[in-house]
């Protein structure tokens, strides 16, 4: 997450270490690069919760619905 240029903050809410991997719930905050859009799109509009699963065997992140 820290390598994504528009992500301004990422906070872990819950991590659960499972036998097959790690389940994570986090909050992501981003911003727009467009000066014109910054007046229309608030930071709250670019904040969301992210749920992901890291599988140690396949080395793949999955973002379930």
Secondary structure, 3 states (H helix, E strand, C coil): CCCCCCEEEEEEEEEEECCCEEEEEEEEEECCCCHHHHCCCCHHHHEEEEEEEEECCCCEEECCC
